[in-house]
């Protein structure tokens, strides 16, 4: 079920509906808290919405679950670059 919710969220994001995508990603990780991909997708969608706090928290969660995630590490670096000096 989490993978299906995440795929639905991805469809929403691709169609430009980030908020519905975020809801699906949240449901996916509520159903399976150790779903690293769901955390990463929520991080990216949150970043795209400008919610850098959630984006950073979720990117860190993805890295805790999957320490070799290059995508999560790169996203976290992008977030930290935006928040430096704030």
PDB file as gemmi writes it, atoms N, CA and C in Angstrom:
CRYST1    1.000    1.000    1.000  90.00  90.00  90.00 P 1                      
ATOM      1  N   UNK A   1       0.811  -1.210   0.000  1.00  0.00           N  
ATOM      2  CA  UNK A   1       0.000   0.000   0.000  1.00  0.00           C  
ATOM      3  C   UNK A   1       0.847   1.264   0.000  1.00  0.00           C  
ATOM      4  N   UNK A   2       1.931   1.380   0.772  1.00  0.00           N  
ATOM      5  CA  UNK A   2       2.724   2.608   0.738  1.00  0.00           C  
ATOM      6  C   UNK A   2       3.263   2.927  -0.657  1.00  0.00           C  
ATOM      7  N   UNK A   3       3.681   1.909  -1.378  1.00  0.00           N  
ATOM      8  CA  UNK A   3       4.213   2.148  -2.717  1.00  0.00           C  
ATOM      9  C   UNK A   3       3.128   2.685  -3.661  1.00  0.00           C  
ATOM     10  N   UNK A   4       1.915   2.184  -3.502  1.00  0.00           N  
ATOM     11  CA  UNK A   4       0.802   2.655  -4.334  1.00  0.00           C  
ATOM     12  C   UNK A   4       0.497   4.117  -4.004  1.00  0.00           C  
ATOM     13  N   UNK A   5       0.479   4.444  -2.717  1.00  0.00           N  
ATOM     14  CA  UNK A   5       0.236   5.835  -2.313  1.00  0.00           C  
ATOM     15  C   UNK A   5       1.332   6.759  -2.827  1.00  0.00           C  
ATOM     16  N   UNK A   6       2.570   6.289  -2.767  1.00  0.00           N  
ATOM     17  CA  UNK A   6       3.684   7.103  -3.250  1.00  0.00           C  
ATOM     18  C   UNK A   6       3.597   7.301  -4.758  1.00  0.00           C  
ATOM     19  N   UNK A   7       3.199   6.275  -5.475  1.00  0.00           N  
ATOM     20  CA  UNK A   7       3.046   6.409  -6.929  1.00  0.00           C  
ATOM     21  C   UNK A   7       1.936   7.399  -7.268  1.00  0.00           C  
ATOM     22  N   UNK A   8       0.836   7.320  -6.527  1.00  0.00           N  
ATOM     23  CA  UNK A   8      -0.251   8.280  -6.717  1.00  0.00           C  
ATOM     24  C   UNK A   8       0.248   9.695  -6.421  1.00  0.00           C  
ATOM     25  N   UNK A   9       1.010   9.834  -5.339  1.00  0.00           N  
ATOM     26  CA  UNK A   9       1.587  11.138  -5.012  1.00  0.00           C  
ATOM     27  C   UNK A   9       2.482  11.648  -6.123  1.00  0.00           C  
ATOM     28  N   UNK A  10       3.272  10.769  -6.705  1.00  0.00           N  
ATOM     29  CA  UNK A  10       4.147  11.159  -7.817  1.00  0.00           C  
ATOM     30  C   UNK A  10       3.330  11.633  -9.012  1.00  0.00           C  
ATOM     31  N   UNK A  11       2.218  10.961  -9.268  1.00  0.00           N  
ATOM     32  CA  UNK A  11       1.340  11.380 -10.366  1.00  0.00           C  
ATOM     33  C   UNK A  11       0.796  12.786 -10.119  1.00  0.00           C  
ATOM     34  N   UNK A  12       0.375  13.029  -8.883  1.00  0.00           N  
ATOM     35  CA  UNK A  12      -0.112  14.370  -8.543  1.00  0.00           C  
ATOM     36  C   UNK A  12       0.992  15.412  -8.728  1.00  0.00           C  
ATOM     37  N   UNK A  13       2.187  15.103  -8.269  1.00  0.00           N  
ATOM     38  CA  UNK A  13       3.299  16.053  -8.389  1.00  0.00           C  
ATOM     39  C   UNK A  13       3.591  16.335  -9.859  1.00  0.00           C  
ATOM     40  N   UNK A  14       3.652  15.280 -10.678  1.00  0.00           N  
ATOM     41  CA  UNK A  14       3.931  15.474 -12.108  1.00  0.00           C  
ATOM     42  C   UNK A  14       2.860  16.311 -12.783  1.00  0.00           C  
ATOM     43  N   UNK A  15       1.624  16.223 -12.282  1.00  0.00           N  
ATOM     44  CA  UNK A  15       0.545  17.013 -12.889  1.00  0.00           C  
ATOM     45  C   UNK A  15       0.467  18.420 -12.289  1.00  0.00           C  
ATOM     46  N   UNK A  16       1.364  18.727 -11.364  1.00  0.00           N  
ATOM     47  CA  UNK A  16       1.423  20.072 -10.801  1.00  0.00           C  
ATOM     48  C   UNK A  16       0.671  20.259  -9.496  1.00  0.00           C  
ATOM     49  N   UNK A  17       0.084  19.195  -8.972  1.00  0.00           N  
ATOM     50  CA  UNK A  17      -0.660  19.320  -7.721  1.00  0.00           C  
ATOM     51  C   UNK A  17       0.209  18.823  -6.561  1.00  0.00           C  
ATOM     52  N   UNK A  18       1.103  19.693  -6.139  1.00  0.00           N  
ATOM     53  CA  UNK A  18       2.055  19.334  -5.084  1.00  0.00           C  
ATOM     54  C   UNK A  18       1.376  19.029  -3.756  1.00  0.00           C  
ATOM     55  N   UNK A  19       0.339  19.775  -3.431  1.00  0.00           N  
ATOM     56  CA  UNK A  19      -0.318  19.564  -2.137  1.00  0.00           C  
ATOM     57  C   UNK A  19      -0.954  18.178  -2.036  1.00  0.00           C  
ATOM     58  N   UNK A  20      -1.610  17.726  -3.097  1.00  0.00           N  
ATOM     59  CA  UNK A  20      -2.172  16.373  -3.076  1.00  0.00           C  
ATOM     60  C   UNK A  20      -1.056  15.345  -3.039  1.00  0.00           C  
ATOM     61  N   UNK A  21       0.036  15.625  -3.737  1.00  0.00           N  
ATOM     62  CA  UNK A  21       1.189  14.731  -3.692  1.00  0.00           C  
ATOM     63  C   UNK A  21       1.725  14.601  -2.284  1.00  0.00           C  
ATOM     64  N   UNK A  22       1.876  15.724  -1.597  1.00  0.00           N  
ATOM     65  CA  UNK A  22       2.366  15.721  -0.218  1.00  0.00           C  
ATOM     66  C   UNK A  22       1.448  14.876   0.668  1.00  0.00           C  
ATOM     67  N   UNK A  23       0.145  15.030   0.494  1.00  0.00           N  
ATOM     68  CA  UNK A  23      -0.801  14.235   1.301  1.00  0.00           C  
ATOM     69  C   UNK A  23      -0.595  12.735   1.075  1.00  0.00           C  
ATOM     70  N   UNK A  24      -0.408  12.355  -0.175  1.00  0.00           N  
ATOM     71  CA  UNK A  24      -0.194  10.929  -0.476  1.00  0.00           C  
ATOM     72  C   UNK A  24       1.116  10.430   0.128  1.00  0.00           C  
ATOM     73  N   UNK A  25       2.173  11.232   0.020  1.00  0.00           N  
ATOM     74  CA  UNK A  25       3.463  10.816   0.586  1.00  0.00           C  
ATOM     75  C   UNK A  25       3.355  10.679   2.107  1.00  0.00           C  
ATOM     76  N   UNK A  26       2.640  11.602   2.740  1.00  0.00           N  
ATOM     77  CA  UNK A  26       2.447  11.511   4.194  1.00  0.00           C  
ATOM     78  C   UNK A  26       1.687  10.231   4.566  1.00  0.00           C  
ATOM     79  N   UNK A  27       0.657   9.917   3.803  1.00  0.00           N  
ATOM     80  CA  UNK A  27      -0.110   8.692   4.066  1.00  0.00           C  
ATOM     81  C   UNK A  27       0.778   7.464   3.876  1.00  0.00           C  
ATOM     82  N   UNK A  28       1.631   7.507   2.882  1.00  0.00           N  
ATOM     83  CA  UNK A  28       2.523   6.367   2.610  1.00  0.00           C  
ATOM     84  C   UNK A  28       3.468   6.126   3.790  1.00  0.00           C  
ATOM     85  N   UNK A  29       4.042   7.202   4.331  1.00  0.00           N  
ATOM     86  CA  UNK A  29       4.986   6.995   5.439  1.00  0.00           C  
ATOM     87  C   UNK A  29       4.269   6.777   6.769  1.00  0.00           C  
ATOM     88  N   UNK A  30       3.017   7.191   6.867  1.00  0.00           N  
ATOM     89  CA  UNK A  30       2.233   6.829   8.054  1.00  0.00           C  
ATOM     90  C   UNK A  30       1.945   5.331   8.035  1.00  0.00           C  
ATOM     91  N   UNK A  31       1.670   4.800   6.846  1.00  0.00           N  
ATOM     92  CA  UNK A  31       1.395   3.367   6.713  1.00  0.00           C  
ATOM     93  C   UNK A  31       2.667   2.542   6.920  1.00  0.00           C  
ATOM     94  N   UNK A  32       3.809   3.094   6.498  1.00  0.00           N  
ATOM     95  CA  UNK A  32       5.086   2.383   6.637  1.00  0.00           C  
ATOM     96  C   UNK A  32       6.178   3.404   6.961  1.00  0.00           C  
ATOM     97  N   UNK A  33       6.394   3.672   8.250  1.00  0.00           N  
ATOM     98  CA  UNK A  33       7.345   4.707   8.666  1.00  0.00           C  
ATOM     99  C   UNK A  33       8.777   4.483   8.171  1.00  0.00           C  
ATOM    100  N   UNK A  34       9.132   3.250   7.832  1.00  0.00           N  
ATOM    101  CA  UNK A  34      10.490   2.964   7.363  1.00  0.00           C  
ATOM    102  C   UNK A  34      10.593   2.993   5.834  1.00  0.00           C  
ATOM    103  N   UNK A  35       9.628   3.620   5.178  1.00  0.00           N  
ATOM    104  CA  UNK A  35       9.579   3.721   3.721  1.00  0.00           C  
ATOM    105  C   UNK A  35      10.452   4.894   3.277  1.00  0.00           C  
ATOM    106  N   UNK A  36      11.734   4.614   3.056  1.00  0.00           N  
ATOM    107  CA  UNK A  36      12.717   5.666   2.750  1.00  0.00           C  
ATOM    108  C   UNK A  36      12.323   6.477   1.524  1.00  0.00           C  
ATOM    109  N   UNK A  37      11.852   5.806   0.502  1.00  0.00           N  
ATOM    110  CA  UNK A  37      11.465   6.499  -0.728  1.00  0.00           C  
ATOM    111  C   UNK A  37      10.324   7.485  -0.471  1.00  0.00           C  
ATOM    112  N   UNK A  38       9.389   7.111   0.382  1.00  0.00           N  
ATOM    113  CA  UNK A  38       8.291   8.015   0.721  1.00  0.00           C  
ATOM    114  C   UNK A  38       8.785   9.260   1.427  1.00  0.00           C  
ATOM    115  N   UNK A  39       9.744   9.081   2.339  1.00  0.00           N  
ATOM    116  CA  UNK A  39      10.331  10.235   3.027  1.00  0.00           C  
ATOM    117  C   UNK A  39      11.042  11.149   2.023  1.00  0.00           C  
ATOM    118  N   UNK A  40      11.762  10.542   1.095  1.00  0.00           N  
ATOM    119  CA  UNK A  40      12.484  11.339   0.096  1.00  0.00           C  
ATOM    120  C   UNK A  40      11.520  12.085  -0.814  1.00  0.00           C  
ATOM    121  N   UNK A  41      10.466  11.410  -1.239  1.00  0.00           N  
ATOM    122  CA  UNK A  41       9.490  12.074  -2.105  1.00  0.00           C  
ATOM    123  C   UNK A  41       8.790  13.216  -1.366  1.00  0.00           C  
ATOM    124  N   UNK A  42       8.479  13.003  -0.100  1.00  0.00           N  
ATOM    125  CA  UNK A  42       7.880  14.074   0.698  1.00  0.00           C  
ATOM    126  C   UNK A  42       8.869  15.217   0.860  1.00  0.00           C  
ATOM    127  N   UNK A  43      10.138  14.897   1.054  1.00  0.00           N  
ATOM    128  CA  UNK A  43      11.162  15.933   1.174  1.00  0.00           C  
ATOM    129  C   UNK A  43      11.230  16.774  -0.095  1.00  0.00           C  
ATOM    130  N   UNK A  44      11.245  16.126  -1.248  1.00  0.00           N  
ATOM    131  CA  UNK A  44      11.351  16.856  -2.507  1.00  0.00           C  
ATOM    132  C   UNK A  44      10.125  17.719  -2.761  1.00  0.00           C  
ATOM    133  N   UNK A  45       8.946  17.162  -2.540  1.00  0.00           N  
ATOM    134  CA  UNK A  45       7.720  17.936  -2.749  1.00  0.00           C  
ATOM    135  C   UNK A  45       7.656  19.116  -1.780  1.00  0.00           C  
ATOM    136  N   UNK A  46       8.064  18.909  -0.546  1.00  0.00           N  
ATOM    137  CA  UNK A  46       8.078  19.999   0.441  1.00  0.00           C  
ATOM    138  C   UNK A  46       9.063  21.074   0.018  1.00  0.00           C  
ATOM    139  N   UNK A  47      10.219  20.658  -0.471  1.00  0.00           N  
ATOM    140  CA  UNK A  47      11.212  21.616  -0.976  1.00  0.00           C  
ATOM    141  C   UNK A  47      10.605  22.437  -2.111  1.00  0.00           C  
ATOM    142  N   UNK A  48       9.943  21.764  -3.034  1.00  0.00           N  
ATOM    143  CA  UNK A  48       9.340  22.453  -4.179  1.00  0.00           C  
ATOM    144  C   UNK A  48       8.265  23.437  -3.750  1.00  0.00           C  
ATOM    145  N   UNK A  49       7.610  23.151  -2.622  1.00  0.00           N  
ATOM    146  CA  UNK A  49       6.592  24.053  -2.079  1.00  0.00           C  
ATOM    147  C   UNK A  49       7.198  25.185  -1.244  1.00  0.00           C  
ATOM    148  N   UNK A  50       8.506  25.084  -0.970  1.00  0.00           N  
ATOM    149  CA  UNK A  50       9.158  26.100  -0.163  1.00  0.00           C  
ATOM    150  C   UNK A  50       9.151  25.811   1.321  1.00  0.00           C  
ATOM    151  N   UNK A  51       8.706  24.640   1.713  1.00  0.00           N  
ATOM    152  CA  UNK A  51       8.682  24.236   3.119  1.00  0.00           C  
ATOM    153  C   UNK A  51      10.017  23.553   3.433  1.00  0.00           C  
ATOM    154  N   UNK A  52      11.020  24.367   3.686  1.00  0.00           N  
ATOM    155  CA  UNK A  52      12.379  23.857   3.853  1.00  0.00           C  
ATOM    156  C   UNK A  52      12.570  23.083   5.155  1.00  0.00           C  
ATOM    157  N   UNK A  53      11.800  23.406   6.179  1.00  0.00           N  
ATOM    158  CA  UNK A  53      11.911  22.689   7.450  1.00  0.00           C  
ATOM    159  C   UNK A  53      11.463  21.237   7.269  1.00  0.00           C  
ATOM    160  N   UNK A  54      10.284  21.051   6.691  1.00  0.00           N  
ATOM    161  CA  UNK A  54       9.802  19.691   6.438  1.00  0.00           C  
ATOM    162  C   UNK A  54      10.723  18.977   5.462  1.00  0.00           C  
ATOM    163  N   UNK A  55      11.153  19.681   4.431  1.00  0.00           N  
ATOM    164  CA  UNK A  55      12.043  19.079   3.437  1.00  0.00           C  
ATOM    165  C   UNK A  55      13.313  18.542   4.102  1.00  0.00           C  
ATOM    166  N   UNK A  56      13.906  19.332   4.975  1.00  0.00           N  
ATOM    167  CA  UNK A  56      15.135  18.909   5.653  1.00  0.00           C  
ATOM    168  C   UNK A  56      14.866  17.732   6.588  1.00  0.00           C  
ATOM    169  N   UNK A  57      13.788  17.803   7.350  1.00  0.00           N  
ATOM    170  CA  UNK A  57      13.448  16.711   8.271  1.00  0.00           C  
ATOM    171  C   UNK A  57      13.246  15.401   7.519  1.00  0.00           C  
ATOM    172  N   UNK A  58      12.539  15.468   6.412  1.00  0.00           N  
ATOM    173  CA  UNK A  58      12.240  14.252   5.647  1.00  0.00           C  
ATOM    174  C   UNK A  58      13.462  13.740   4.898  1.00  0.00           C  
ATOM    175  N   UNK A  59      14.311  14.633   4.414  1.00  0.00           N  
ATOM    176  CA  UNK A  59      15.553  14.195   3.761  1.00  0.00           C  
ATOM    177  C   UNK A  59      16.447  13.489   4.783  1.00  0.00           C  
ATOM    178  N   UNK A  60      16.494  14.021   5.994  1.00  0.00           N  
ATOM    179  CA  UNK A  60      17.280  13.369   7.054  1.00  0.00           C  
ATOM    180  C   UNK A  60      16.701  12.000   7.408  1.00  0.00           C  
ATOM    181  N   UNK A  61      15.373  11.913   7.443  1.00  0.00           N  
ATOM    182  CA  UNK A  61      14.723  10.621   7.724  1.00  0.00           C  
ATOM    183  C   UNK A  61      15.071   9.614   6.624  1.00  0.00           C  
ATOM    184  N   UNK A  62      15.049  10.050   5.387  1.00  0.00           N  
ATOM    185  CA  UNK A  62      15.401   9.166   4.276  1.00  0.00           C  
ATOM    186  C   UNK A  62      16.845   8.699   4.407  1.00  0.00           C  
ATOM    187  N   UNK A  63      17.737   9.605   4.813  1.00  0.00           N  
ATOM    188  CA  UNK A  63      19.151   9.233   4.977  1.00  0.00           C  
ATOM    189  C   UNK A  63      19.362   8.274   6.149  1.00  0.00           C  
ATOM    190  N   UNK A  64      18.604   8.453   7.210  1.00  0.00           N  
ATOM    191  CA  UNK A  64      18.722   7.518   8.343  1.00  0.00           C  
ATOM    192  C   UNK A  64      18.326   6.107   7.908  1.00  0.00           C  
ATOM    193  N   UNK A  65      17.288   6.030   7.067  1.00  0.00           N  
ATOM    194  CA  UNK A  65      16.790   4.735   6.628  1.00  0.00           C  
ATOM    195  C   UNK A  65      17.619   4.138   5.496  1.00  0.00           C  
ATOM    196  N   UNK A  66      18.196   5.026   4.692  1.00  0.00           N  
ATOM    197  CA  UNK A  66      18.984   4.572   3.544  1.00  0.00           C  
ATOM    198  C   UNK A  66      20.216   5.478   3.435  1.00  0.00           C  
ATOM    199  N   UNK A  67      21.236   5.207   4.243  1.00  0.00           N  
ATOM    200  CA  UNK A  67      22.403   6.095   4.321  1.00  0.00           C  
ATOM    201  C   UNK A  67      23.149   6.298   3.007  1.00  0.00           C  
ATOM    202  N   UNK A  68      22.976   5.401   2.054  1.00  0.00           N  
ATOM    203  CA  UNK A  68      23.678   5.538   0.773  1.00  0.00           C  
ATOM    204  C   UNK A  68      22.852   6.291  -0.279  1.00  0.00           C  
ATOM    205  N   UNK A  69      21.760   6.934   0.132  1.00  0.00           N  
ATOM    206  CA  UNK A  69      20.899   7.645  -0.810  1.00  0.00           C  
ATOM    207  C   UNK A  69      21.558   8.938  -1.283  1.00  0.00           C  
ATOM    208  N   UNK A  70      22.057   8.891  -2.504  1.00  0.00           N  
ATOM    209  CA  UNK A  70      22.681  10.075  -3.100  1.00  0.00           C  
ATOM    210  C   UNK A  70      21.652  11.197  -3.278  1.00  0.00           C  
ATOM    211  N   UNK A  71      20.442  10.834  -3.685  1.00  0.00           N  
ATOM    212  CA  UNK A  71      19.397  11.836  -3.909  1.00  0.00           C  
ATOM    213  C   UNK A  71      19.045  12.570  -2.618  1.00  0.00           C  
ATOM    214  N   UNK A  72      18.928  11.842  -1.516  1.00  0.00           N  
ATOM    215  CA  UNK A  72      18.596  12.470  -0.229  1.00  0.00           C  
ATOM    216  C   UNK A  72      19.729  13.381   0.220  1.00  0.00           C  
ATOM    217  N   UNK A  73      20.954  12.925   0.040  1.00  0.00           N  
ATOM    218  CA  UNK A  73      22.118  13.732   0.434  1.00  0.00           C  
ATOM    219  C   UNK A  73      22.184  15.023  -0.394  1.00  0.00           C  
ATOM    220  N   UNK A  74      21.980  14.905  -1.701  1.00  0.00           N  
ATOM    221  CA  UNK A  74      22.026  16.087  -2.578  1.00  0.00           C  
ATOM    222  C   UNK A  74      20.908  17.066  -2.243  1.00  0.00           C  
ATOM    223  N   UNK A  75      19.712  16.545  -1.962  1.00  0.00           N  
ATOM    224  CA  UNK A  75      18.600  17.422  -1.598  1.00  0.00           C  
ATOM    225  C   UNK A  75      18.904  18.145  -0.293  1.00  0.00           C  
ATOM    226  N   UNK A  76      19.446  17.434   0.678  1.00  0.00           N  
ATOM    227  CA  UNK A  76      19.784  18.054   1.955  1.00  0.00           C  
ATOM    228  C   UNK A  76      20.832  19.150   1.758  1.00  0.00           C  
ATOM    229  N   UNK A  77      21.801  18.916   0.897  1.00  0.00           N  
ATOM    230  CA  UNK A  77      22.807  19.946   0.600  1.00  0.00           C  
ATOM    231  C   UNK A  77      22.169  21.171  -0.053  1.00  0.00           C  
ATOM    232  N   UNK A  78      21.196  20.932  -0.949  1.00  0.00           N  
ATOM    233  CA  UNK A  78      20.494  22.045  -1.592  1.00  0.00           C  
ATOM    234  C   UNK A  78      19.713  22.851  -0.559  1.00  0.00           C  
ATOM    235  N   UNK A  79      19.057  22.144   0.352  1.00  0.00           N  
ATOM    236  CA  UNK A  79      18.284  22.812   1.410  1.00  0.00           C  
ATOM    237  C   UNK A  79      19.209  23.631   2.301  1.00  0.00           C  
ATOM    238  N   UNK A  80      20.315  23.025   2.704  1.00  0.00           N  
ATOM    239  CA  UNK A  80      21.254  23.724   3.565  1.00  0.00           C  
ATOM    240  C   UNK A  80      21.844  24.943   2.873  1.00  0.00           C  
ATOM    241  N   UNK A  81      22.041  24.851   1.560  1.00  0.00           N  
ATOM    242  CA  UNK A  81      22.518  26.007   0.801  1.00  0.00           C  
ATOM    243  C   UNK A  81      21.528  27.145   0.803  1.00  0.00           C  
ATOM    244  N   UNK A  82      20.247  26.822   0.749  1.00  0.00           N  
ATOM    245  CA  UNK A  82      19.196  27.848   0.766  1.00  0.00           C  
ATOM    246  C   UNK A  82      19.011  28.460   2.148  1.00  0.00           C  
ATOM    247  N   UNK A  83      19.269  27.660   3.190  1.00  0.00           N  
ATOM    248  CA  UNK A  83      19.016  28.157   4.537  1.00  0.00           C  
ATOM    249  C   UNK A  83      20.259  28.765   5.195  1.00  0.00           C  
ATOM    250  N   UNK A  84      21.406  28.645   4.548  1.00  0.00           N  
ATOM    251  CA  UNK A  84      22.633  29.224   5.113  1.00  0.00           C  
ATOM    252  C   UNK A  84      22.477  30.725   5.250  1.00  0.00           C  
ATOM    253  N   UNK A  85      22.778  31.221   6.415  1.00  0.00           N  
ATOM    254  CA  UNK A  85      22.712  32.658   6.641  1.00  0.00           C  
ATOM    255  C   UNK A  85      21.328  33.178   7.018  1.00  0.00           C  
ATOM    256  N   UNK A  86      20.368  32.284   7.151  1.00  0.00           N  
ATOM    257  CA  UNK A  86      19.023  32.745   7.540  1.00  0.00           C  
ATOM    258  C   UNK A  86      18.905  32.807   9.034  1.00  0.00           C  
TER     259      UNK A  86                                                      
END                                                                             
